Amino acid sequence: MYKQVKAHLNTLFIFLAVIGASAILARSYLHRNQDADRIYVTGSGSQDFKSDLGNWTGSYSVENIDLQEGYKVLQENRAAVLAFLVNKGFKEEDLTFSSVSIEKNYSSKYDEHGNLLSRTFLNHTLLQEVDVKSGDVDLIAKISREATELINQGIEINSNPPTYYYSNLGALKIEMVAAATEDGRVRAEQIASKANGSLGELKNANLGVFQITSQSGDEEYSWGGTYNTSSIYKTASITVRLEFGVH
């Protein structure tokens, strides 16, 4: 009796194993067919545009042993810088003047072992920055080149490179995603047609990196994304990884 029960159990285990293996094979076959009924393509979109916001920063400084006298001269320079920028075409609300930074300068003497022997006070350096923001990006570019004209007025001005931005990147990105998706769909339709099939519905989509480069083409794409701020004229680009069904 025991042997008969054991034989029946062995038969049952074998039967269940066969059923399980068949189920696994069936699932594998179905997944294989699902993969065979898919097309994977990459669509791309790009658009040239002009920046609509510019930013330029300049700084000027005064050295004077007397702090109050130095501050007075710096204030005179501030008035001259303001008049100069307004004369160039900017509005006063486009300009932001920073607080004044003050640094004491010393002359130091050391012995042959590098030990400090003495420090002598020389003067104060007073420095102020002016930050200019404007939608007139061409005027920003112009002032970054012409700011050194203030040197003729006795003002030691340092001009930083201007930066340029675009205020409606969100809408631009949406347009480009749509263009990249359409580009991918066209590619997928061509592939399906050559395989004597027809393109089905979109199953999945993944966005690639959003890039903004100069139209001059002297920049390389980055895996982390590139955002050019040094050029007025830029090119935005994006890729989209698409998965379509196939009939």
C-alpha positions as CSV (number, residue, x, y, z in Angstrom):
1,M,0.0,0.0,0.0
2,Y,2.8,2.4,0.9
3,K,4.5,1.7,-2.4
4,Q,1.4,2.4,-4.4
5,V,0.9,5.7,-2.6
6,K,4.5,6.6,-3.2
7,A,4.2,5.7,-6.9
8,H,1.0,7.9,-7.2
9,L,2.8,10.8,-5.6
10,N,5.8,10.5,-7.9
11,T,3.5,10.5,-10.9
12,L,1.7,13.6,-9.5
13,F,5.0,15.4,-9.0
14,I,6.1,14.6,-12.5
15,F,2.8,15.8,-13.9
16,L,3.0,19.1,-12.0
17,A,6.5,19.6,-13.1
18,V,5.5,19.1,-16.7
19,I,2.6,21.5,-16.3
20,G,5.0,24.1,-14.7
21,A,7.6,23.8,-17.4
22,S,4.9,24.1,-20.1
23,A,3.6,27.3,-18.4
24,I,7.2,28.8,-18.3
25,L,7.7,27.9,-22.0
26,A,4.4,29.5,-22.9
27,R,5.2,32.7,-21.0
28,S,8.6,32.8,-22.7
29,Y,7.0,32.4,-26.1
30,L,4.5,35.1,-25.4
31,H,7.2,37.5,-24.3
32,R,9.3,36.6,-27.3
33,N,6.4,37.4,-29.6
34,Q,5.8,40.7,-27.7
35,D,9.4,41.7,-28.3
36,A,9.1,40.7,-31.9
37,D,6.0,42.9,-32.2
38,R,7.8,46.0,-31.1
39,I,9.8,48.7,-32.9
40,Y,12.2,50.8,-31.0
41,V,13.3,54.1,-32.5
42,T,15.0,57.4,-31.5
43,G,13.4,60.6,-32.7
44,S,15.2,64.0,-32.5
45,G,14.2,67.6,-32.7
46,S,16.1,70.9,-32.8
47,Q,15.3,74.5,-33.1
48,D,17.3,77.7,-33.5
49,F,16.3,80.7,-31.4
50,K,17.6,84.1,-30.2
51,S,18.1,84.9,-26.5
52,D,15.6,87.4,-25.1
53,L,17.4,88.3,-21.9
54,G,21.0,89.5,-21.4
55,N,23.1,90.2,-18.3
56,W,26.3,92.1,-18.0
57,T,28.3,92.9,-14.8
58,G,31.1,95.5,-14.4
59,S,33.1,96.6,-11.4
60,Y,35.1,99.7,-10.6
61,S,37.4,100.4,-7.7
62,V,39.3,103.2,-5.9
63,E,42.4,103.1,-3.8
64,N,42.9,105.7,-1.1
65,I,44.7,105.9,2.2
66,D,41.8,107.9,3.6
67,L,38.6,105.8,3.8
68,Q,36.1,108.7,3.7
69,E,37.9,110.4,0.8
70,G,38.0,107.0,-1.1
71,Y,34.3,106.5,-0.5
72,K,33.6,110.0,-1.9
73,V,35.5,109.3,-5.1
74,L,33.8,106.0,-5.5
75,Q,30.4,107.7,-5.2
76,E,31.5,110.1,-7.9
77,N,32.5,107.2,-10.1
78,R,29.1,105.5,-9.4
79,A,27.3,108.6,-10.7
80,A,29.5,108.7,-13.8
81,V,28.9,105.0,-14.5
82,L,25.1,105.5,-14.1
83,A,25.2,108.4,-16.6
84,F,27.3,106.5,-19.0
85,L,25.0,103.5,-19.1
86,V,21.8,105.6,-19.4
87,N,23.4,107.5,-22.2
88,K,24.1,104.2,-23.9
89,G,20.4,103.4,-23.9
90,F,19.7,101.6,-20.6
91,K,17.0,102.5,-18.1
92,E,17.8,103.1,-14.5
93,E,15.6,100.2,-13.5
94,D,17.9,97.9,-15.6
95,L,20.8,98.7,-13.3
96,T,21.6,97.3,-9.8
97,F,24.5,98.6,-7.9
98,S,26.0,96.4,-5.2
99,S,27.1,97.5,-1.7
100,V,30.7,98.8,-1.4
101,S,33.3,96.3,-0.4
102,I,36.4,97.6,1.5
103,E,39.8,95.9,1.8
104,K,42.8,97.1,3.7
105,N,46.1,96.8,1.9
106,Y,49.4,96.2,3.7
107,S,53.1,95.9,2.8
108,S,54.8,93.0,4.6
109,K,58.4,92.2,5.3
110,Y,59.8,88.8,6.0
111,D,63.2,87.4,7.1
112,E,65.2,84.8,5.2
113,H,63.2,82.0,6.9
114,G,59.9,83.4,5.8
115,N,58.9,84.8,9.2
116,L,56.9,88.0,9.2
117,L,58.9,90.9,10.5
118,S,56.5,93.8,10.0
119,R,53.3,95.0,8.3
120,T,52.8,98.5,7.1
121,F,49.4,99.9,6.2
122,L,49.2,101.2,2.6
123,N,45.7,102.2,1.7
124,H,42.1,101.1,1.3
125,T,40.6,99.5,-1.8
126,L,36.9,100.3,-2.3
127,L,35.1,98.3,-4.9
128,Q,31.5,98.3,-6.3
129,E,29.8,96.3,-9.0
130,V,27.0,97.3,-11.4
131,D,24.7,94.5,-12.7
132,V,22.8,95.2,-15.9
133,K,19.8,93.1,-17.1
134,S,17.9,93.9,-20.3
135,G,15.7,92.3,-22.9
136,D,17.8,94.2,-25.5
137,V,20.5,91.5,-25.9
138,D,22.3,93.4,-28.6
139,L,22.7,96.4,-26.3
140,I,24.1,94.1,-23.6
141,A,26.6,92.8,-26.1
142,K,27.5,96.3,-27.1
143,I,28.0,97.6,-23.5
144,S,30.3,94.7,-22.7
145,R,32.6,95.9,-25.4
146,E,32.3,99.6,-24.9
147,A,32.4,99.8,-21.0
148,T,36.2,100.4,-21.1
149,E,35.4,103.8,-22.5
150,L,35.0,104.8,-18.9
151,I,38.7,104.6,-18.5
152,N,38.9,107.8,-20.4
153,Q,37.0,109.4,-17.5
154,G,39.6,108.0,-15.0
155,I,37.4,105.1,-13.9
156,E,39.1,101.7,-13.6
157,I,36.3,99.5,-14.9
158,N,36.5,95.8,-15.3
159,S,34.0,94.3,-17.8
160,N,32.9,90.7,-17.3
161,P,31.7,88.5,-20.3
162,P,28.0,88.9,-20.8
163,T,25.5,86.0,-20.5
164,Y,22.3,85.4,-22.4
165,Y,19.2,83.5,-21.6
166,Y,15.7,82.6,-23.0
167,S,12.7,83.2,-20.9
168,N,10.3,80.7,-22.5
169,L,12.3,77.5,-22.4
170,G,9.3,75.5,-21.1
171,A,7.1,76.1,-24.2
172,L,10.1,75.6,-26.5
173,K,10.8,72.2,-24.9
174,I,7.2,71.1,-25.3
175,E,7.4,72.0,-29.0
176,M,10.6,70.2,-29.5
177,V,9.3,67.0,-27.7
178,A,6.4,67.0,-30.1
179,A,8.7,67.4,-33.1
180,A,11.1,64.7,-31.9
181,T,8.1,62.3,-31.3
182,E,6.8,62.9,-34.8
183,D,10.3,62.4,-36.2
184,G,10.5,59.0,-34.4
185,R,7.0,58.0,-35.6
186,V,8.0,58.6,-39.2
187,R,11.1,56.5,-38.7
188,A,9.1,53.7,-37.1
189,E,6.5,53.8,-40.0
190,Q,9.3,53.4,-42.5
191,I,10.7,50.4,-40.6
192,A,7.3,48.8,-40.3
193,S,6.5,49.4,-44.0
194,K,9.8,47.7,-45.1
195,A,8.9,44.7,-42.9
196,N,5.5,44.5,-44.6
197,G,3.8,45.5,-41.4
198,S,1.8,48.5,-40.1
199,L,2.7,50.7,-37.1
200,G,0.6,50.2,-34.0
201,E,0.1,52.5,-31.0
202,L,2.8,54.1,-29.0
203,K,3.7,51.8,-26.0
204,N,6.4,53.8,-24.2
205,A,8.4,57.0,-24.5
206,N,11.5,58.2,-22.7
207,L,13.1,61.7,-23.0
208,G,16.8,62.1,-23.7
209,V,18.9,65.0,-22.5
210,F,17.8,68.6,-23.4
211,Q,20.8,70.5,-24.9
212,I,21.3,74.2,-25.6
213,T,24.3,75.0,-27.7
214,S,25.7,77.9,-29.7
215,Q,24.6,78.1,-33.3
216,S,28.3,78.5,-34.2
217,G,28.6,74.8,-33.6
218,D,31.8,75.0,-31.5
219,E,30.4,73.0,-28.6
220,E,30.0,69.3,-27.9
221,Y,27.0,67.6,-26.4
222,S,27.2,66.4,-22.9
223,W,25.6,63.4,-21.2
224,G,24.5,65.7,-18.4
225,G,23.1,68.3,-20.8
226,T,24.7,71.5,-22.1
227,Y,23.3,75.0,-21.4
228,N,25.1,77.7,-23.4
229,T,24.9,81.2,-21.8
230,S,27.7,82.9,-23.8
231,S,25.9,83.2,-27.2
232,I,22.9,85.3,-28.2
233,Y,22.0,82.8,-31.0
234,K,21.4,79.3,-29.7
235,T,20.2,75.9,-30.9
236,A,18.1,73.7,-28.6
237,S,17.9,69.9,-29.3
238,I,16.4,66.9,-27.6
239,T,15.9,63.2,-28.3
240,V,13.1,60.8,-27.5
241,R,13.3,57.0,-27.2
242,L,10.0,55.5,-28.5
243,E,8.5,52.1,-28.4
244,F,5.7,51.2,-30.9
245,G,3.6,48.2,-31.4
246,V,3.5,46.5,-34.9
247,H,0.6,44.7,-36.7
